[in-house]
């Protein structure tokens, strides 16, 4: 069974609610209708009901049974008070009013107040428009200082997790360790037994430099904080992925040659890496999945399509504790 089919089946009957701030975007609406009709989750679209109805009419779609919230007519008093308290000392009441005019902040507050289980955005808005409200309001999990962005790379029966490919431009050792542990958790959501490779241009000291030392230190931090996790580094990609190379370069490693979770040492490397796998290797890249938040929020690519929105929404719903 395809992993998304399995996740979808697991979600049926759980009544998970996901808000889509960009409700009048045809990719968002099409995915929301599919999610509703398939009985996977309860989508909530933000926008003017007449405007959304026109989009649906133009495409021959039926919005019956899908909840629509118009932020312009919504009673925001309780939301205003909750956001003012959350931003205590950082924003004035007038600034809070302005923030709630932004659909990203409005939708994030629905998540924070427990009105919905999660949020999917980014088809129209930039990453910062989705991430900033999430960090200011939902914030990171206890013990986690940074969020990160992971991609599920899938082709046929092959499935891997790549991170961080979306958020942190530079990772120090503690951040890279956090990304590794969060990515292992993401892998488990997809039925993978995580074997985590901490990537570098060096394998076990074959090269020297601050970047190599950072990856080795991050690996040791994971060993200390999550001793049950199969993780090794620093490893070059071929040593992490190819069994014969792994055996040659890191013969004592339980991860080398068998990794399914790949942690890149910088955003530059991660972004380039996943796009090479996508374009040269023919892998489907689903994400980015935001990791480390107190509640699930997904940031789509503005180049996304309806099918990707559908799948990211399933992932987001599956992240709900």
C-alpha positions as CSV (number, residue, x, y, z in Angstrom):
1,X,0.0,0.0,0.0
2,X,1.2,3.5,-0.9
3,X,2.3,5.4,2.3
4,X,-0.1,8.2,1.7
5,X,-3.0,5.7,1.2
6,X,-2.0,4.1,4.5
7,X,-1.9,7.4,6.3
8,X,-5.2,8.4,4.8
9,X,-6.8,5.2,5.9
10,X,-5.5,5.7,9.4
11,X,-6.9,9.2,9.5
12,X,-10.4,8.3,8.5
13,X,-12.9,8.6,11.3
14,X,-10.6,10.7,13.4
15,X,-12.2,14.0,12.3
16,X,-9.0,15.9,12.2
17,X,-9.5,19.6,11.1
18,X,-7.0,21.4,8.9
19,X,-7.4,25.1,8.1
20,X,-6.3,26.5,4.7
21,X,-5.8,30.3,4.8
22,X,-5.6,30.5,1.0
23,X,-9.0,29.1,0.4
24,X,-9.7,30.8,-2.9
25,X,-6.7,29.3,-4.6
26,X,-7.9,26.6,-7.0
27,X,-5.1,24.2,-6.0
28,X,-6.1,24.5,-2.3
29,X,-9.8,24.3,-3.0
30,X,-9.4,21.2,-5.2
31,X,-7.3,19.4,-2.6
32,X,-9.7,20.4,0.2
33,X,-12.7,19.0,-1.8
34,X,-10.9,15.7,-2.4
35,X,-9.9,15.4,1.2
36,X,-13.5,16.0,2.3
37,X,-15.0,13.7,-0.3
38,X,-12.5,10.9,0.6
39,X,-13.4,11.2,4.2
40,X,-9.8,11.8,5.3
41,X,-10.2,15.0,7.3
42,X,-12.3,18.1,7.7
43,X,-10.9,21.0,5.7
44,X,-11.7,24.6,6.7
45,X,-11.3,27.2,4.0
46,X,-10.7,30.9,4.8
47,X,-12.2,33.5,2.5
48,X,-15.3,35.3,1.4
49,X,-18.0,32.7,0.8
50,X,-19.2,34.3,-2.4
51,X,-15.7,34.5,-3.8
52,X,-15.0,30.9,-2.9
53,X,-18.4,29.9,-4.4
54,X,-17.4,31.5,-7.7
55,X,-14.1,29.7,-7.8
56,X,-16.0,26.4,-7.2
57,X,-18.6,27.2,-9.8
58,X,-15.9,28.0,-12.4
59,X,-14.4,24.5,-11.9
60,X,-17.7,22.7,-11.5
61,X,-16.9,21.8,-7.9
62,X,-19.3,21.3,-5.0
63,X,-18.4,22.9,-1.6
64,X,-21.3,21.3,0.2
65,X,-20.1,20.1,3.7
66,X,-16.9,22.1,3.7
67,X,-16.7,24.8,6.4
68,X,-15.9,28.3,5.2
69,X,-14.7,31.0,7.6
70,X,-14.6,34.6,6.5
71,X,-12.1,36.5,8.7
72,X,-13.7,39.8,7.7
73,X,-17.0,38.9,9.5
74,X,-15.6,36.6,12.2
75,X,-16.0,37.8,15.8
76,X,-12.3,38.3,16.7
77,X,-12.6,39.5,20.3
78,X,-11.6,36.2,22.0
79,X,-8.8,35.8,19.4
80,X,-7.6,39.3,19.9
81,X,-7.4,38.9,23.7
82,X,-5.6,35.6,23.3
83,X,-3.1,37.0,20.8
84,X,-2.5,40.1,22.9
85,X,-1.7,37.9,25.9
86,X,0.5,35.7,23.9
87,X,2.4,38.7,22.6
88,X,2.4,40.4,26.0
89,X,4.7,43.4,26.0
90,X,5.7,42.9,22.3
91,X,2.6,44.2,20.5
92,X,0.0,46.8,21.3
93,X,-3.8,46.2,21.0
94,X,-3.7,48.2,17.7
95,X,-0.9,46.1,16.3
96,X,-2.8,42.9,17.3
97,X,-5.8,44.1,15.4
98,X,-3.6,44.6,12.3
99,X,-2.0,41.2,12.7
100,X,-5.4,39.5,12.7
101,X,-6.2,41.2,9.4
102,X,-3.5,38.9,8.0
103,X,-5.0,35.4,7.1
104,X,-1.8,33.7,8.2
105,X,-2.0,35.1,11.7
106,X,-5.8,34.5,11.8
107,X,-5.3,30.9,10.8
108,X,-2.4,30.4,13.2
109,X,-4.6,31.6,16.0
110,X,-7.3,29.1,15.1
111,X,-4.6,26.4,15.7
112,X,-3.3,28.0,18.9
113,X,-6.8,28.3,20.4
114,X,-7.6,24.7,19.6
115,X,-10.3,25.5,17.1
116,X,-8.5,23.4,14.4
117,X,-5.8,20.7,14.6
118,X,-3.4,22.1,12.0
119,X,-2.7,24.5,9.2
120,X,-1.5,24.2,5.6
121,X,-0.4,27.4,3.8
122,X,2.2,28.7,1.4
123,X,0.7,28.2,-2.0
124,X,0.4,31.9,-2.4
125,X,2.3,33.3,0.6
126,X,6.1,33.2,1.1
127,X,7.6,30.9,3.7
128,X,8.2,33.8,6.1
129,X,4.4,34.6,6.1
130,X,3.7,31.0,7.3
131,X,6.6,30.4,9.6
132,X,6.7,33.8,11.4
133,X,3.2,33.6,12.9
134,X,3.8,29.9,13.9
135,X,7.1,30.8,15.7
136,X,5.5,33.8,17.4
137,X,2.3,32.1,18.5
138,X,2.5,28.3,18.5
139,X,6.3,28.3,19.2
140,X,8.6,25.3,19.4
141,X,8.2,22.1,21.4
142,X,9.8,22.0,24.9
143,X,13.5,21.3,24.5
144,X,13.5,22.3,20.9
145,X,15.0,25.7,19.9
146,X,14.6,25.6,16.2
147,X,12.1,24.4,13.6
148,X,13.3,22.7,10.4
149,X,11.9,21.6,7.1
150,X,12.0,18.0,5.9
151,X,11.0,16.5,2.6
152,X,9.7,13.0,2.0
153,X,11.5,11.7,-1.1
154,X,9.5,8.9,-2.7
155,X,9.8,6.8,-5.8
156,X,8.0,3.5,-6.0
157,X,8.8,1.5,-2.9
158,X,11.8,3.7,-2.1
159,X,11.2,6.3,0.7
160,X,13.6,8.6,2.4
161,X,13.6,11.7,4.6
162,X,15.9,14.7,3.7
163,X,16.4,17.7,6.2
164,X,16.9,20.5,6.7
165,X,16.0,21.6,3.2
166,X,13.8,24.7,3.9
167,X,14.4,26.7,7.0
168,X,17.9,27.1,8.7
169,X,20.5,28.6,6.4
170,X,23.3,27.6,8.8
171,X,23.2,24.8,11.3
172,X,25.4,24.6,14.3
173,X,26.0,21.3,16.0
174,X,23.1,21.5,18.5
175,X,20.7,22.6,15.8
176,X,21.8,19.8,13.4
177,X,21.3,17.3,16.3
178,X,17.8,18.6,16.9
179,X,17.0,18.3,13.1
180,X,18.2,14.7,13.2
181,X,16.0,13.7,16.1
182,X,12.9,15.5,14.7
183,X,13.5,13.9,11.3
184,X,13.7,10.5,12.9
185,X,10.3,11.1,14.4
186,X,9.0,12.2,11.0
187,X,10.4,9.0,9.4
188,X,8.4,6.9,12.0
189,X,5.2,8.6,10.9
190,X,5.9,7.1,7.4
191,X,6.5,3.6,8.7
192,X,10.3,3.9,8.4
193,X,12.7,2.5,11.0
194,X,15.0,5.5,11.0
195,X,18.7,5.1,10.2
196,X,20.1,8.6,10.3
197,X,23.1,9.7,8.4
198,X,24.8,13.0,9.4
199,X,26.2,14.1,6.0
200,X,29.4,15.8,5.2
201,X,32.2,15.8,2.5
202,X,34.1,13.6,4.9
203,X,33.6,10.1,6.2
204,X,35.0,9.3,9.7
205,X,37.8,11.8,9.6
206,X,38.8,11.4,5.9
207,X,38.9,15.2,5.7
208,X,39.4,17.9,8.2
209,X,37.8,21.3,8.9
210,X,35.3,23.1,11.0
211,X,32.4,21.9,8.9
212,X,33.5,18.3,9.5
213,X,34.0,18.8,13.2
214,X,30.5,20.3,13.5
215,X,28.8,17.2,12.0
216,X,30.9,14.9,14.2
217,X,29.9,16.9,17.3
218,X,26.2,16.9,16.2
219,X,26.4,13.1,15.9
220,X,27.7,12.8,19.4
221,X,25.0,15.1,20.8
222,X,22.3,12.8,19.2
223,X,24.0,9.7,20.8
224,X,23.8,11.4,24.2
225,X,20.2,12.7,23.9
226,X,18.7,9.8,22.0
227,X,20.9,6.8,22.6
228,X,18.2,4.5,21.2
229,X,18.4,6.1,17.7
230,X,20.5,4.6,15.0
231,X,22.6,7.5,13.8
232,X,26.1,7.9,12.5
233,X,28.4,10.6,11.1
234,X,30.1,12.2,9.7
235,X,29.4,10.3,6.5
236,X,29.6,11.2,2.8
237,X,26.4,10.5,0.9
238,X,27.8,7.5,-1.0
239,X,29.0,6.0,2.3
240,X,25.6,6.5,3.8
241,X,23.6,5.2,0.9
242,X,25.6,2.5,-0.9
243,X,26.2,-0.7,1.1
244,X,29.5,-1.6,-0.6
245,X,30.9,1.9,-0.1
246,X,29.6,2.0,3.5
247,X,31.3,-1.2,4.3
248,X,34.5,0.1,2.8
249,X,34.6,3.5,4.3
250,X,32.8,2.9,7.7
251,X,33.0,-0.9,8.3
252,X,31.8,-0.7,11.9
253,X,28.8,1.5,11.3
254,X,25.2,0.2,11.6
255,X,24.0,3.1,9.5
256,X,26.5,3.4,6.7
257,X,25.1,1.9,3.5
258,X,21.6,1.6,4.9
259,X,20.6,5.2,5.8
260,X,17.0,6.3,5.1
261,X,17.2,9.7,6.9
262,X,19.7,12.2,5.6
263,X,20.7,15.3,7.6
264,X,22.4,17.9,5.6
265,X,25.0,20.3,7.2
266,X,23.4,23.5,5.7
267,X,20.3,24.7,3.9
268,X,22.4,25.2,0.8
269,X,23.4,21.5,0.7
270,X,19.9,20.3,1.6
271,X,18.1,22.4,-0.9
272,X,20.4,21.4,-3.7
273,X,20.4,17.7,-2.6
274,X,16.6,17.3,-2.6
275,X,16.2,19.0,-6.0
276,X,18.9,16.9,-7.6
277,X,17.1,13.8,-6.3
278,X,13.9,15.2,-7.6
279,X,15.0,16.2,-11.0
280,X,17.8,13.8,-11.9
281,X,16.6,10.8,-9.8
282,X,12.9,11.1,-10.5
283,X,11.9,11.2,-6.8
284,X,8.7,12.9,-5.7
285,X,9.5,15.5,-3.1
286,X,6.6,16.0,-0.7
287,X,7.0,18.9,1.7
288,X,8.5,20.8,3.3
289,X,7.2,19.3,6.5
290,X,7.8,21.8,9.4
291,X,9.3,20.0,12.4
292,X,9.7,21.1,16.0
293,X,6.5,23.1,16.5
294,X,4.0,22.6,19.3
295,X,1.3,22.1,16.7
296,X,1.4,21.0,13.0
297,X,1.8,23.8,10.4
298,X,2.8,23.1,6.8
299,X,4.5,25.4,4.4
300,X,3.8,24.6,0.8
301,X,5.9,25.7,-2.1
302,X,4.4,28.4,-4.2
303,X,4.9,26.1,-7.2
304,X,2.8,23.4,-5.6
305,X,0.0,21.5,-7.3
306,X,-3.3,20.1,-6.1
307,X,-1.9,16.6,-5.5
308,X,1.0,17.9,-3.4
309,X,-1.4,20.0,-1.3
310,X,-3.5,16.9,-0.8
311,X,-0.5,14.9,0.4
312,X,0.9,17.6,2.6
313,X,-2.5,18.0,4.3
314,X,-2.5,14.3,5.1
315,X,1.0,14.6,6.6
316,X,-0.1,17.6,8.6
317,X,-3.1,15.8,10.0
318,X,-0.9,12.7,10.8
319,X,1.4,14.9,12.9
320,X,-1.4,15.8,15.3
321,X,-0.6,14.3,18.7
